[in-house]
Amino acid sequence: MKKKLFIPGPVDVSEDVLKKMSTSMIGHRTKEASDLQRSISQKMMKVMYTKNQIMLSTSSGSGLMEGAVRSCTKKRAAVFSIGAFGDRWFDMALYNGVPADKFSSEWGSPTTPEMVDRTLSTGKYDLITITHNETSTGVMNPIEEIAEVVKKYPEVIFCLDTVSSLGGTKIEVDRLNVDICIASTQKCLGLPPGMAICSISEKAIEAAKKVKNRGYYFDLLKMYEYIKKKDHQYPSTPSLSHMFALDYQLDKILEEGLENRFIRHENMAKYVRAWAKENFSLFADEKYASNTLTTIKNSKNISVAELNIKLKEHGYIISNGYGILKEQTFRIAHMAETTLDEIKALLETINNILNL
């Protein structure tokens, strides 16, 4: 039995999108490849609400996260963490020899504008990283308020991880003055894992020119300059299969309408939150609850592993808690092409299994 995935990625992928992955190969140095990559960029600019250059990477989102902190930090990075993936960004800095400090919030709580202002006011940092949506805790950071603070420090490069939110909630890159906005294919964009996407500002490019050891594969400056010189070509062989599918899927996303897509995600989130509050409790402060995934506190001390075994018999899979939150929480994703009716069917099945 095919299992319907309600986990925080990979997500279910529509059959027509999967078929695009099997499109016959073309040469990656051909005009056809340039046209394909340019088409993706133009559509991604609409999804990201940006005029900045779009860049693609045959990697997970972590690749471009590492590339951002390594390529654009000359002085010191301020890494704000609200869970496992903020911690990962800090580790990337450390393992690459990039000077960095981590500013953590209690799991379930957001990064506050006050934290950011207090940190940047020291003048010690030339790059900041923010996790927009943390799938370990189900927190979506107050990015509008954070962005207003960062605007006070125009010398700082603003990096934003939207891996689990882009395509599921509105992120206006240019209005927020985000210099590097990073996403990947296997979550709200509704494709298989294997490709990462970012927008990059001229300001970030100028900063990268002053950094000596930017690495090789994830050198964002080299990638940017190659795209500009070679008309949307890439230094290394890209995943053309992902590009065929992404180009097609972006058409579907734009056809649905971005606002309609965001409203659909919000409606699913509200429904899951209401169910969670009635039967368990929310792990995150509801004011900052994610619109693409809900982390639920396991207040009834159920066995999430056993629940998943029974759910699989009905064709569903949800996710256990992440890392230190395993069995303390469980997670239900509501992203990509998932519908409210599918969410309702899942929750009704859980109700029946647990006799709620």
HUURZI-V501910 format. One record per residue. SS is DSSP state (~ for helix, > for strand, _ for the rest). PSI is psi in whole degrees, -180 to 180 (999 if undefined). D_FIRST is the distance of its C-alpha to the first C-alpha in Angstrom with 1 decimal. Layout:
ss->[SS & SS]
psi->[PSI & PSI]
d_first->[D_FIRST & D_FIRST]
This chain:
ss->[_ & _ & _ & > & > & _ & _ & _ & _ & _ & _ & _ & _ & _ & ~ & ~ & ~ & ~ & ~ & ~ & _ & _ & _ & _ & _ & _ & _ & _ & _ & _ & ~ & ~ & ~ & ~ & ~ & ~ & ~ & ~ & ~ & ~ & ~ & ~ & ~ & ~ & ~ & ~ & ~ & ~ & _ & _ & _ & _ & > & > & > & > & > & _ & _ & _ & ~ & ~ & ~ & ~ & ~ & ~ & ~ & ~ & ~ & ~ & ~ & ~ & _ & _ & _ & _ & > & > & > & > & > & _ & _ & ~ & ~ & ~ & ~ & ~ & ~ & ~ & ~ & ~ & ~ & ~ & ~ & _ & _ & _ & _ & > & > & > & > & > & _ & _ & _ & _ & _ & _ & _ & _ & ~ & ~ & ~ & ~ & ~ & ~ & ~ & ~ & _ & _ & _ & _ & _ & _ & > & > & > & > & > & _ & > & > & _ & _ & _ & _ & > & > & _ & _ & ~ & ~ & ~ & ~ & ~ & ~ & ~ & ~ & _ & _ & _ & _ & _ & _ & > & > & > & > & > & _ & _ & _ & _ & > & _ & _ & > & _ & _ & _ & _ & _ & _ & _ & _ & _ & _ & > & > & > & > & > & _ & _ & _ & _ & _ & _ & _ & _ & _ & _ & _ & > & > & > & > & > & _ & ~ & ~ & ~ & ~ & ~ & ~ & ~ & _ & _ & _ & _ & _ & _ & _ & _ & _ & _ & _ & ~ & ~ & ~ & ~ & ~ & ~ & ~ & ~ & ~ & ~ & ~ & _ & _ & _ & _ & _ & _ & _ & _ & _ & ~ & ~ & ~ & ~ & ~ & ~ & ~ & ~ & ~ & ~ & ~ & ~ & ~ & ~ & ~ & ~ & ~ & _ & ~ & ~ & ~ & ~ & ~ & ~ & ~ & ~ & ~ & ~ & ~ & ~ & ~ & ~ & ~ & ~ & ~ & ~ & ~ & ~ & ~ & ~ & _ & > & > & _ & _ & _ & ~ & ~ & ~ & > & _ & _ & _ & > & > & > & > & > & _ & _ & _ & _ & _ & _ & ~ & ~ & ~ & ~ & ~ & ~ & ~ & ~ & ~ & ~ & _ & _ & > & > & _ & > & > & _ & _ & ~ & ~ & ~ & > & _ & _ & > & > & > & > & > & _ & _ & _ & _ & _ & _ & ~ & ~ & ~ & ~ & ~ & ~ & ~ & ~ & ~ & ~ & ~ & ~ & ~ & ~ & ~ & _ & _]
psi->[131 & 134 & 132 & 123 & 124 & 44 & 162 & 49 & 139 & 155 & 167 & 140 & 132 & 146 & -38 & -32 & -42 & -38 & -32 & -25 & -23 & 15 & 141 & 143 & 150 & 163 & 134 & -5 & 16 & 166 & -35 & -40 & -42 & -43 & -42 & -47 & -34 & -40 & -44 & -45 & -45 & -38 & -39 & -33 & -36 & -43 & -35 & -7 & 55 & 157 & 1 & 160 & 135 & 138 & 144 & 146 & 130 & 83 & 176 & 173 & -28 & -32 & -47 & -28 & -46 & -42 & -38 & -50 & -31 & -38 & -28 & 5 & 114 & -39 & -71 & 143 & 139 & 111 & 119 & 128 & 134 & 18 & -158 & -36 & -24 & -40 & -39 & -41 & -37 & -43 & -38 & -42 & -49 & -45 & -20 & 6 & 22 & 123 & 129 & 153 & 144 & 136 & 104 & 143 & 155 & 138 & 127 & -10 & 157 & 172 & 130 & 153 & -34 & -40 & -44 & -45 & -45 & -38 & -49 & -25 & -15 & -21 & 8 & -16 & 141 & 3 & 142 & 139 & 135 & 134 & 115 & -46 & 116 & 110 & -16 & -31 & -15 & 23 & 134 & 116 & 149 & 76 & -32 & -48 & -39 & -43 & -37 & -37 & -46 & -31 & -23 & -13 & 73 & -15 & -10 & 133 & 126 & 109 & 135 & 123 & 109 & 31 & -42 & 17 & -29 & 128 & -9 & -14 & 156 & 125 & 103 & 88 & -50 & -41 & -32 & -5 & 37 & 128 & -41 & 113 & 124 & 136 & 175 & 170 & -24 & 10 & -113 & -19 & -16 & 38 & 172 & 159 & 155 & -7 & 137 & 157 & 141 & 157 & 150 & 133 & 161 & -34 & -42 & -37 & -44 & -36 & -41 & -31 & -20 & -2 & 128 & -55 & 83 & 5 & -166 & -68 & -39 & 28 & 105 & -32 & -46 & -42 & -47 & -48 & -35 & -43 & -45 & -41 & -38 & 15 & 66 & 28 & 165 & 151 & -36 & 162 & 122 & 168 & 94 & -34 & -45 & -38 & -41 & -46 & -40 & -43 & -44 & -45 & -36 & -35 & -43 & -40 & -45 & -31 & -40 & -35 & 125 & -46 & -41 & -40 & -42 & -40 & -40 & -45 & -41 & -41 & -40 & -43 & -45 & -39 & -44 & -41 & -44 & -42 & -44 & -43 & -33 & -36 & -24 & -123 & 159 & 142 & -42 & 154 & 123 & -28 & -27 & 23 & 140 & 148 & -2 & -13 & 140 & 125 & 123 & 130 & 130 & 67 & -15 & 2 & 43 & 162 & 107 & -36 & -44 & -38 & -43 & -34 & -44 & -36 & -37 & -30 & -23 & 2 & 23 & 153 & 129 & -177 & 140 & 173 & 158 & 131 & -121 & -12 & 6 & 132 & -18 & -25 & 169 & 161 & 138 & 117 & 146 & 81 & 171 & -122 & 7 & 144 & 163 & -38 & -38 & -38 & -45 & -41 & -41 & -50 & -34 & -38 & -42 & -42 & -44 & -39 & -41 & 0 & 47 & 999]
d_first->[0.0 & 3.8 & 6.2 & 9.5 & 12.3 & 15.5 & 17.2 & 20.5 & 19.4 & 17.7 & 16.5 & 14.1 & 16.0 & 16.5 & 15.9 & 19.6 & 20.5 & 18.3 & 20.1 & 23.4 & 22.6 & 23.2 & 26.6 & 29.3 & 31.3 & 34.7 & 37.4 & 37.1 & 40.9 & 41.1 & 42.1 & 38.6 & 37.1 & 39.8 & 39.1 & 35.3 & 36.0 & 38.8 & 36.5 & 34.0 & 36.9 & 38.3 & 35.1 & 34.4 & 38.0 & 37.2 & 34.1 & 36.3 & 39.4 & 41.5 & 44.0 & 43.5 & 42.3 & 38.5 & 37.5 & 34.2 & 33.2 & 30.7 & 29.7 & 28.0 & 30.1 & 31.8 & 33.6 & 35.4 & 36.1 & 37.8 & 39.6 & 40.9 & 42.4 & 43.9 & 45.1 & 46.8 & 48.2 & 51.8 & 53.2 & 50.5 & 47.1 & 46.3 & 42.7 & 41.4 & 38.5 & 36.5 & 33.9 & 32.1 & 32.1 & 35.8 & 36.6 & 34.9 & 37.1 & 40.1 & 39.1 & 38.9 & 42.4 & 43.7 & 42.1 & 43.7 & 47.1 & 47.0 & 49.2 & 47.1 & 47.1 & 44.1 & 44.4 & 41.8 & 40.9 & 39.7 & 35.9 & 35.0 & 38.1 & 38.8 & 41.3 & 44.3 & 46.7 & 49.5 & 47.9 & 47.7 & 51.3 & 52.7 & 51.2 & 52.1 & 55.6 & 56.5 & 56.5 & 54.9 & 51.7 & 51.1 & 47.3 & 45.0 & 41.2 & 39.2 & 35.5 & 34.7 & 31.4 & 30.6 & 26.9 & 28.0 & 30.0 & 28.9 & 32.5 & 33.5 & 37.0 & 39.8 & 40.2 & 42.7 & 45.1 & 44.6 & 45.2 & 48.5 & 49.7 & 48.8 & 50.8 & 53.9 & 53.4 & 53.3 & 53.8 & 50.5 & 47.4 & 44.5 & 41.0 & 38.0 & 34.4 & 32.2 & 29.1 & 26.9 & 28.9 & 30.1 & 28.6 & 27.7 & 31.3 & 34.7 & 36.4 & 39.7 & 40.6 & 44.1 & 45.2 & 44.1 & 45.9 & 43.0 & 44.0 & 40.7 & 37.4 & 34.3 & 30.7 & 27.6 & 24.8 & 21.6 & 22.3 & 24.0 & 24.6 & 20.9 & 20.8 & 19.5 & 21.8 & 24.9 & 27.7 & 30.1 & 32.6 & 35.9 & 38.9 & 42.2 & 45.7 & 49.0 & 50.1 & 47.4 & 48.3 & 52.0 & 51.1 & 49.1 & 52.3 & 54.1 & 51.6 & 52.3 & 49.4 & 46.3 & 44.3 & 43.1 & 39.6 & 39.3 & 42.9 & 42.5 & 46.0 & 45.6 & 42.4 & 44.2 & 47.2 & 45.3 & 43.5 & 46.8 & 48.7 & 46.2 & 44.8 & 41.3 & 40.9 & 39.7 & 41.4 & 38.4 & 35.8 & 33.2 & 29.5 & 30.0 & 26.3 & 25.9 & 29.1 & 28.0 & 24.9 & 26.9 & 29.6 & 27.3 & 25.5 & 28.9 & 29.9 & 27.0 & 27.9 & 31.6 & 30.8 & 29.0 & 32.2 & 32.4 & 33.8 & 31.1 & 28.5 & 30.3 & 30.7 & 27.0 & 26.3 & 29.2 & 28.1 & 24.7 & 26.6 & 29.1 & 26.5 & 24.8 & 28.3 & 29.5 & 26.6 & 27.2 & 31.0 & 30.6 & 28.3 & 29.0 & 31.1 & 30.9 & 31.5 & 33.3 & 36.4 & 35.1 & 37.8 & 35.9 & 32.3 & 29.9 & 28.7 & 25.5 & 24.4 & 25.5 & 26.3 & 26.6 & 29.1 & 27.7 & 30.7 & 29.2 & 28.5 & 24.9 & 22.8 & 20.6 & 18.8 & 18.2 & 17.2 & 14.4 & 13.2 & 13.1 & 11.7 & 8.5 & 8.2 & 8.5 & 6.4 & 9.7 & 11.8 & 15.6 & 18.4 & 21.0 & 24.6 & 26.0 & 28.6 & 31.2 & 29.2 & 26.3 & 25.8 & 28.7 & 26.5 & 23.0 & 22.0 & 20.2 & 20.3 & 21.0 & 21.7 & 21.4 & 19.7 & 18.3 & 20.0 & 21.8 & 19.8 & 16.5 & 18.6 & 19.9 & 16.6 & 15.6 & 19.1 & 19.1 & 16.1 & 18.0 & 21.1 & 19.8 & 18.5 & 21.8 & 24.0 & 25.5]
